[in-house]
Amino acid sequence: MQDSQYNQIALPERLTIAEAPACYERLVAALVAGQPVSVDASQVTRVDAAGLQLLLGFARQAQQLSLPLQWQAITPSLQEAVDIAGLHDEIVFNLNKQEEHDQNIDGR
């Protein structure tokens, strides 16, 4: 269950250059709100360099603003894209404890 104080953002199925502008608008609005942000990545099936760049910039900006950032339901596609790009140290998927447990059980 999500904390109601978190501004919740759901990422689109495709996180590519075509979707980047609309997604950027939503992510920036979440930062401007000044509340902790929860990003639901459960629908992401495709990610390109523009999508990764968007997430990286968003994660860095949230950190600079000292806004807590929580990731929900990271898909294998998104995790693989982050790992292949070597960004696993930059985009840290800090899942809540239940999701972390579930992913360990699922072998993800």
C-alpha positions in Angstrom: 0.0 0.0 0.0 1.3 3.4 -1.0 1.7 6.3 1.5 -0.9 8.9 0.6 1.7 11.7 1.0 3.6 10.4 -2.1 2.9 12.0 -5.4 2.2 8.9 -7.6 3.4 8.8 -11.2 2.8 5.8 -13.5 5.2 5.4 -16.4 3.9 4.5 -19.8 4.3 1.1 -21.5 6.8 2.6 -23.9 9.4 4.9 -22.4 10.9 6.1 -25.7 11.7 9.3 -27.4 8.1 9.5 -28.7 6.7 9.4 -25.2 9.5 11.4 -23.5 7.9 14.9 -23.8 4.6 13.9 -22.2 6.3 11.8 -19.5 8.8 14.7 -18.8 5.8 17.0 -18.2 4.4 14.7 -15.6 7.7 14.0 -13.9 8.5 17.7 -13.7 5.1 18.5 -12.2 5.8 15.9 -9.5 9.1 17.6 -8.6 7.5 21.0 -8.6 4.9 19.8 -6.1 7.7 19.3 -3.6 6.3 16.0 -2.2 8.0 12.6 -2.1 7.4 10.8 -5.4 6.4 7.2 -6.1 7.1 6.0 -9.6 5.0 3.0 -10.8 7.0 1.2 -13.6 4.8 -1.8 -13.8 3.7 -1.1 -17.4 7.1 -0.4 -18.9 7.9 -2.9 -21.7 10.2 -0.8 -23.9 12.9 1.7 -23.0 15.3 3.6 -25.2 18.2 6.0 -24.5 15.8 8.9 -24.3 13.7 7.2 -21.7 16.8 6.3 -19.7 18.0 9.9 -19.9 14.7 11.1 -18.7 14.7 8.8 -15.7 18.3 9.6 -14.9 17.7 13.3 -15.0 14.5 12.9 -12.9 16.3 10.8 -10.3 19.2 13.2 -10.0 16.8 16.2 -9.7 14.8 14.5 -7.0 18.0 13.8 -5.1 19.2 17.4 -5.5 15.8 18.6 -4.1 16.1 16.1 -1.3 12.7 14.6 -2.3 12.3 10.9 -1.4 11.9 8.8 -4.6 10.3 5.4 -4.4 10.1 2.9 -7.3 7.3 0.5 -7.7 7.1 -2.7 -9.7 10.2 -2.5 -11.9 9.8 -4.6 -15.0 12.5 -6.9 -16.3 12.6 -4.7 -19.4 13.4 -1.5 -17.4 15.9 -3.3 -15.2 17.7 -4.8 -18.2 17.9 -1.4 -19.9 19.3 0.3 -16.8 21.8 -2.5 -16.4 22.9 -2.6 -20.0 23.5 1.1 -20.0 25.5 0.8 -16.8 23.2 3.1 -14.9 22.4 0.8 -12.0 24.4 3.0 -9.6 22.8 6.2 -10.9 19.2 5.0 -11.1 18.7 3.2 -7.8 15.5 1.3 -7.6 14.8 1.5 -3.9 11.7 -0.7 -3.7 9.6 -1.0 -0.6 10.4 -4.0 1.6 7.4 -6.1 0.3 8.3 -5.6 -3.3 11.9 -6.4 -2.7 10.9 -9.6 -1.0 8.5 -10.4 -3.9 11.2 -9.8 -6.5 13.7 -12.0 -4.6 11.1 -14.8 -4.5 10.4 -14.4 -8.3 14.1 -14.5 -9.0 14.1 -11.1 -10.7 
